[in-house]
Amino acid sequence: MAQNPLLDLGFDIPFEQIKPEHVEPAIRALIAEAEQELQAILDVPGERTYANTLGALDRLGERLQRAFRVVSHLESVRTTPELRQAYNATLPLVTAFYTKVQLSSELYAALKAYAATPEAQQLSPTKRRFLQLTLDAFRREGAEVPPEKKARLEAINTRLAELTSKYGQNVLDSTAAFELYLEEPQLAGLPESARQAARQSAQAKGREGYRFTLQAPSYLALMTYLDDASIREQVYRAYNNRATEEGRDNRQLLPEILALRQEKAALLGYAHFADLVLEERMAKNGATAVAFERDLAERYRPYFERENQELQAFRQQLEGPDAPPLALWDVAYYAEKQRQAVYDFDEEALRPYFPLPQVLEGLFELCRRVFGIRVEPAEARGWHPDVRSYDLYDPQGRFTSRFYTDWFPRDDKRGGAWMNFFITGDRDNAFEPHLTLMCGNLTPPVGDQPALLTHREVETIFHEFGHLLHHALSNVEVLSLAGTNVPWDFVELPSQIMENWCWEREALDLFARHYQTGEPIPDALFQRMRQARTYRAANATMRQLAFGTVDLALHIDYEPHDGDVAQYARAVMEGFSPAPLPEDYAFIASFGHLFGSSVGYAAGYYSYKWAEVLDADAFSRFQAEGIFNPGTGRDFVEHILTKGNSDDPAQLFRNFMGRDPSPEALLRRTGLLD
């Protein structure tokens, strides 16, 4: 046991030493340690203080959390059958322990006893907020319910953890299982960058031809450019029916997940799961979130319908009045052709200006100018040869965070892009650095050529770095309120606001230079890019609203008698689709945001659009005062990035903007007010 690296994780994590056989003994030992820490809080002799009660709770199971975060991370970026087995064996144990903590009436009583002490009345505003939020969380999670209900809640939480973990693993396995080999004559329309990547992918598998997968860079290239509609249809159906095949059919898991979430909400006294989840967020309840989604849908629908009519008319111009109606595997293909025709803009023309190393250098330089931070390469070893590490210094010059990056797809790595953290540094008793990470599935390098990114992939990097800054610059005295531990309809503000700089000429000139000639983006190309920004903006918004609406419908309205979950979801999403959804459409089976973790974005996917209102409005201040204005940047650091959840998010926004948010900036950005 002494040789188990998970039992003694410091700041420098020895990823290469961690083996599947270490996981279960370490997690069991750390749960036992956390049990002792919990008992120590319950058995406090004498008067209760912050240090022996609330502060001790803030750090309860800290070593367990750190170890399990590392295990969970490795299972998502370098999974193996052995690691997955170990992870699946320990997930119920960890879930059961934290559910026990949440439901502990003794711990709840201890907190209430502390809240009644004179010391508690003199706490700092942040610690006082932590006390109130903690008491609210205990009540909301069931500390006041009778014992038989607590036992059921514990069983529900454990089962949900198992089901949602299985759901995510099914998506990863289903995505990795698909591969399509094409020959040169079948590649008509495909840009050279996609051909080279597919050729390299086939060679890596020891095969001839061109290999395509359901990973984002490969999938999007096929759907956007490939002339062969039958292949586009094949790949579209494969992507939107992931995790429906025998042996990993998530449609069989969905009814139980939804039923358990609803049962949990009912046991805790809520009408539905959305009200339970959203009580602590800016929206406060499901009705507010539904109204928000409906209002935006009504605003955008006329533009959405006009865009789709124009796209069908464009196809008829190309192919004659008898051209068939657009199918969903046609939409991206003809939309790209229409965009090129209307704006003379081909996004592939931008790739040479976005080599990944330059993008990162420019991002770091931009943040130095705006936020006063400094980023330097570090020597910490990661979990894969692709991983890089960096050290981040705050505006005062203090080493405040180390972070890792892992940008390229792998068969053993889950899809999407995300930011996470291993360690939240202490800001109460010392000044410890945070340890964070960013992952993505971006276009990989081909041969000796650097990774050349699409503009959307550049936005993805900026987005995730915004999340990272939120955690890395956090300066909150309570670990549980630090960094990205904020309501989820606020957490996307720091990330989404960063995307705005990707559209500004001054910002792009920091890094958008041709990887061979060093020339900046030609002004004519930049202007076409800007003009095309709002192209089919209503469709992009309605796509997000489809996800948010189906999420709320499943967690508010769905009943077992409504029938098959996938078909129910399909019916809800039909009204937001630019073309008829196929009868077997089952995207909900791979919607990891909602079902790939025990909560995730469940009943909270609306947060992306909610935060988009906030980010567009907040960036309007940068536009008015200068996008590199260090004073504006300093205010954003002070009022948003350093504050975590130390104050009400609505108040933090008011502190930065001087007023409540307005949707006008978003409507203007998407072209609806012009």
N, C-alpha and C positions, 0 to 999 in steps of 0.2 A: 504493500500500500504506500510505503514511503516514496516509491519511485513513480507514483501516479501524478503526472503533471497537472491534472485538473484539480488536485487538492492544494496546489500552491501557486495559483495564477497571480503573477504580478503584472506590471505594466507591459513588460516585454513577453508577449504570449508565444510559447514555443509550439507553434502550430504543427511543425513537422514531427514532434514527439508524441502528439496526442493520437492514440489508437482506439478503435472501437471497444477493445476489451477494457479500456480505462473508464468508460462512461458509466456503466451501472454501479460498480463499487464506489466510484467517486461521488456520484449523485446520492446514493444511499447514505454515505458517510456525511455528506454536507446537509442532507435533510435532517439527520440525527443531530447535527450541530445546531441547525436552525431551530429544531424543537427545543433544545436546551436554552437558546436565546429567548424563545417565546416564553418558556416557563420562568425564566429570570424576570421578565417583565411582569408576569402575573404574580410572582412571589416577592415583589419589592417590599422590604421591611420599612416601616416608618412612612414619612411623607413622600408623596409622589412629586417628582420634579420633571422638568423637560428632559434632562439627561437620562433618567432611568425609565421614562415612559414613552413620551412622544418621540424624542430623539432616538431612543433605542428601537422604536418601531420603524422609524425612517431607515435604519440600517439593518433591520431584521433580515436574515438570510442573504446578506450582501455577497458572501463567498459562493453561496448556492446560485444566486442569480448570475454572477459572473461566469461560473462554470457552465451553467445551462445555456446562457447566451452564446458562448463559444460553440458548444455542441450543436445547438440549433442552427447557428450560422454555417458550420461545416456541413451539416446535413443539407443545407440549401445551396451550397456552392461547390462541394466536392463529395457528393453522396456516393455511398457504396452499399451493397446489400447488408454488410456487417454493421456499418454505421447506422443505417436506417433501422435495423433490428434493435440496436442498443438505444437509439433515440425513442423508438416506439415503446420500448420496455420501461423507460424512465419518465416519459411524458405524463402518464397517469399518476405517478408518484409525486411529481412536482406539482401537478394541478391539484391533487388532493391536499397537499400541504397548504398551498396558498388559499384554497377554498376553506380549509379548517381555520386559517387565520381570519379570513373575511367574516366567517360565521361565528367566531368565538364571542359568546356573550360575556365571558370573563374579561376578555381583552377590551370589549366595548365598555364594560363597567369600569375598568381601570382608566380608560380614556375619559369617561365622564367624570370620574373622581378627580382626575388631574385637572379637567376643565374648571372644576369648582375651586381650585386652590388660588391663593393670592398671586402666586407666580404666573399662573396662566393668564391672569388679567393684565399682566405687565409685559406680555410677549411682544416681540417686534411685529409689525404688520404682516410680514411674510410668514412667520411662525404661527401667528394667530389665524391667518388664512389656512395654513396647513392643518391646524387643529380642527377648524370648522369643516373643511373639505373631508377630512378623515372621518369625523363623526357622521357626516352626511353619507359617505361611501359605505360605512358599516351598516347604517340603517338601510341604504338602498340595496346592499348585497345580502341582507337577511339576518343581521345580528339580533334583531328583535323578534324574529319568528319563532314559533315553538319548536322543540327538539325534533319532532317527526318531520317537519318541513325542512329543517336544516339538513337532516340526513338525505332527504330527497334532492335538495339543492346541491349538496356535495356530489351525489351520484350524477346529477345532470351536468355539472361542470366537468367532471371527469370524462363522461361519455362524449360531451361536445368536443373536448380536447382531442380525444381519439378519432372522432369522426372527421373533424376538420383537418387534422393532420393527414389522415388517409386521403381525403379529398385532394389536398395539395400534392401529395405524392403521386396520386393517379394522374393529375394534370402533367406533372413533370415527366412521368414515364410515358404517357401517351404522346406528348410532344416529341420526346426523344425517339419514339418508335417509328415515327414517320420519316421516310426519305424517298425522294423522287429523283431518278437519274434520267437526264435528257441528253439528246444528241444535238450536235451543232445545228442541223436544219430546223429543230424545234425551238430555237432561241430567238427567233425573229422578234424585233422590237426591244429586246433586253439590252440595257446599256452595258458598256464594256466593264464597268466596275463590278456589276453583278455577275457577269460571265467569269471574270477572273476569280471572284470569290467562290463561285460554284465549282470551277475547275480545281482550285486548291482544295476545296472540301472533298471532292472525289478522290484526288490524289492521296489525301490524308487517310482515306479508307482503302487505299490500294486498288481503286477502280478507275476505269476509263470514263469519259464523258463528263457530265456536269451534275453535281449533286445539290439538291435543294431540300430544305427542311422547313419546319414550321417556326423556327426562330425568326424574330422580327426582321432583321435585315434581309433574309432570304425570302420570307413570305411577302413582305411589302414590295420588294422589287418585282416579283412575279405578278402580283395583283395590279401593279401600277403600269407596267410596261410590256408584258408579254402579249404578243399578238394573238396567240392561239387561245380562243375562248374556252375550248373544251378542257385545256390544262388549267386555265384559271378557275373554272368551275370545280374541277377535281380538288385543287388545293384549297379553294374557299370552303368547300364542304368538309374537307379533312380538318381544317383549322377550327371551324365553328361547330364541329362535332367531336372535338377532343374529349377524352375521358368518358366516352359512351360505349366503348367496346367491351366485350365480355372480359370479366376479370378485373376491370377497373372502371366500371360504369358508375359515375358519380350521380346519375339520375336516381339511383337506388338509395343514395345517402341523403339526398336533399329533403325528402319528407320528414325523416327523423330529426335532422338538424333543425328545420323550421318548427317542428312540433315541440322539441325540447326548449328552444328559445322562447316560444310562446308560453310553455308551461312555467318556465323560470319567471317570466314577467308576471304571470298570474299569481304565482306563489308569493311574489314580492309586492303584490297589490297594484300592478300596473295593467292598463287595458291591453297593451300589446308591447312587443319587444322594442319598438321604436321609442315609445315613451320612456321605457327604462333606460335605454342607451343615451337618449338625447337630453335627459333632465340636467346633466352636468355640462352640456355644451351650449354654444351660443344660441342655437335654435330653441332649446329648452323642451320641445315636445315634437311629436311626429306631425301634428297638424300644421305647425309653422313650417316645417321642412316641406310638406306636401304643397302648401300654399306657395312657397318660394319656387318650387319646381314648376307648378302650374302657371304662375305668373310669367316666368321666363319663357315657357313653351308658347304661351299665347302671344308674347311679344315677337318671338322669332318665327312662328309658324308661317305667316304670309311670305316672308323672305325665303324660308325653307321650300315652300311649294313652288315659288317662282324659280328658284335655283334648279330644282329638279325638272321643271317644264323646259327651262332653257337648255339643260343638258340633253334631254331627249330630242329637242329640236336640233341641237348641234349634231347629234348622231344622224339624224335624218338628212342634214345638209351633206354629211360625209357619204352616206350610204343610200340615200334616196328616201322618198316618202313611205316606202314599205318596210323600212328598217324596223326590226322587232323592238318591243319595249325593253328598256334596260333591265337586266337582271343584276343582282347584287355583286356578282363577280365581274360585271361590266363597269360598275360605277367609277371605281378608282381609275380604271384604264381610260375611259372616255373623259373623265374629269381632268386627267393630266393632259390629254390632247387638247381639250378646250382651254385649259390654262395656258398652254404653249401658244395656242392660236390667238387668244384674246390679249395676253400680256407679253407674248414673245418671250416667255420665261420657262426654262427647263431647269428644275432644281438640280439635276445632275451637273449642270454647268458650275454649280457652287462647290462641288466636292473638292476640287483641287485646292480651294482656298481654305479648307478646314482640316488640315492634318491634325490628328489628335494631340501631339506634343505642343504644337503652337496654340491650340485652343486652350489647353490647360495653362500655359504660360500667360496667355492673354487674360484668362479668367482671374488668375492670381494677381496680375498687375492691376486689373480693374478694381479688384477688391482692396488692393493697397491704396489706390487713389481715393476710392469712395469711403471705405470703412476703416482705413488706417491699419490694416492687418498685414502680416508678412508670412509667406509660405516658403519653406525651404525643403529640398529633398532630404529624406531620412534613410537610414540603413536597416530599418527593421524588416525582418523576413516575414513574408506572408504565407498564405496557404496554397499558392500556385505560382509558377514562374511568371505569369502575367501580372501578378499583384505588385503594386508600387506603394511606397509609404512616404509620408510628408509630415513635417512639423509646422504648426501654425502658431504665430505669435500675435497677441492682441495689441490694440493701439498703445498700450503702455509698455510694449516690448516684452511682456511676460510670455513664456512658453505655456500656452493654454490648452493645446490639444495636439495629439498625433492622429493621423488618419491614413487609412488604406484605400486604394482604388483597385477595382477589378472590373474591366470594361467589356470583355468579349464573351460571346456565347460558348457554352460547352454542353455536351450531352448530359453531364452530371451536375448541371447548374440550373436552377429554376429561371424562368423567363422574367422579363420586365426589368425595371430599374428601381433601386431603393437605396435609402440611407439608413444606417442603424448605428448602434453604439455598443461597445463592450464595457466601458467604464465611464461613470459620471464622477468627475473629480470633486473632492470636498471643497466647499467654499465657506464652511462655518468654522472649522477648527484649524484650517490650513489653506494653502492654495495649491491643490493638486491638479494636474492636467487631465483632461478628458481623453478618451480613446474611442475613435469613431471610424466609420467606413462608408464607402459609396460603391455600389455595384450596378452594372448595366449589361445590356446585350447589344452592343453597338457593332457597326461594320468593322470587321477585323482587318488587320494589315494583309496585303497580298505580296508575297515574295519579299523583295527589299524595299518595297514601297510602304510608307507609313499608312496607318489607318486614315482613310479619307472619309469624312463624315458628311451626312446630310445636314442641312440647317436644323431640321427637327431633332437630330441627335445632338447637335450643339446645344439646343434648348434643354434637352434632357440633362446634360452635364451641368448646365447652369442651375437647373431646377434642383437637382440633388445636392449641389453645393450650397444652395440656399438653406436646405434642411440642415446640412452639416454645420454651416455657420451658426444656425440657431442653437445647436447643441455645443459647438466648440467655443462660442463666446459667452455661453451661459455663466452668469455670476450670481447664483442664487444660493442662499445659505441652507436650503432644505433640498436634499437629493431628490426627493419624490416630486418636487415642483420645478426641477431644473430642466433646461434644454427643451427638447421636443415633447416633454411630458405636459402638454397643453391640450385643451379641448380640440378635437379633430376637425372642427370647422374653422379653427384658427391656425392649425399647424401648417396648412398649405400657403399661408400668406408669405412667409420668408422664402419659400421655394419658388412660388409662382412669380413673385415680383422680380426675381433674378432673370427670368426669361425675357423681360422687357429690354434689357441691355443688348440682347442678341439682334435687335431690330434697329439699333441706333448706329449711325455711320461712325461717329467718334469712337464708340466702343468696339465696333468691328475692326476698325483700323489698328487696334492694338494687336490683333492676332490673325485676322482673315487675310492671309497672304499666300499667293500661289506657292505650292510646296517645291516647285522647280525653279521658278523665276524670282520669287520674292515680291512680285507685284501685288498691290492691293486689289480688291474687287473693283472692276471697272465701274465707273459711276453709272453707266447705262444699265448694267446688270443689276446694280444695287437698286436703282430706281424701279426696275421691273419687279424685283423681289418685293419691294415695299408695296408697290401697286397690287401685287398678287396676294398680299397678306390677308386681305379680307375676302379672297376668292372662296366661295362656298362656306363662308363663315357660319351661316345659319345651319348648314348641315353638320359642321363640326360641333356646334352647340347642341343641336338636337341629338346627336350621338351621345354626348355626355348626359343630357337630360333623360335619354332612354335608360341609361344605366342607373341613374339616380331614381327614376320613377319606378323601375321594376324592383329595385332594392326596397323602396318604401312599400310598394304593393305587397311584396312577399312577406314583409315583417309587420304589416298592419292589417291588410285585407284578406290575404290568402287563408282559406280553410281547407281541410282535407277533402271535403266534398266537392271542391273546385277541380279535383282531378289531378292529372299528371302535372308536376311542377314545371317541367320543361315546356309543355304546351301552354300552360298558364302564363309563363314568362314570355313565351313567344307572342301570345296574344297582346300582352301589355306593350311589348316593344314594337309591334307591327306599326303602330301609329307614329313612330318616330323614324321609320325606315324609308330611305329614298326609293326603294323598290320592294316588291313583295318578298317576305321572308320565306325560305323553303319550308315545306311541311315538316321536315325532320330537323329544323334549326334548333340547336341545343347549346347555344353559347353559355347558358347558365351553368352547364356542367363543368365549364372551365373558368368560371368567373372567380378567380382566387381572391380578389379584394373582399368579396362577401363571404366566401365559404372556405377559404384556405387557411383560416385560423379561427380560434374560438369566438372572436369578436371581429377583429380587423375593421373593415369599413362597413360592416353589416349595419343597416339602418342609418348609415352615415355617408354614403357615396355622394350625396348632394353637396358634401363639404367642398369638393373641387370647384363647383360653380359659386358657392357661397364665398370661398376664399378668392375666387377670380374677381368678384366685385370689390373685395378689399384690396387686392393687389393692384388692379387698374387704378383705383382711386388713390392709393398711396403713391404709386409711381407718378401720378400727375403732379405731385409736389416736386419730385426730382426733375420732371420736365420743365416746371416753372422756374426752378432755382438753379438748374444745371445738373446734367446727369452725372458729372464727376464732382459735384459740390461737396467738399469734405464736411461742411457744416451740416448739410442735410443728412449725409451718411452717418455722421456722428450722432445725430438725433435718432436715426433709425437703429443704430447699435444700442444707444442708451435706453430708448423706450420700447423696443421690440426684441432685438436679438439677445440682449443680456438678461431679460426679465423672466424668461420661462413662464411659469404659471403663478408667479408671485403676486399678480394682481388680476382682476377681471379682464379678460381679453378685450372686451368692448372699451374699457377704460384705457388700456394700453394703446389701442388704435386712436382714441381721442387725444391721448397725450402726444402722439406723433402728428396727427393731422389737425388737431384743434377743433374737431367736430366729429359727428357720426358719419359713417360711410354713406356714399351716394352711388347709385348704379350708373349714373350718366357717363362716367369715364369708360366703363366697360362697353356700354352701347356705342360710344364714340369710337372706341378701339376696333370694334367689330363692324363699323361702317353704318350702323343703324341711325346715327344722328346726322350723317353727312348728306 
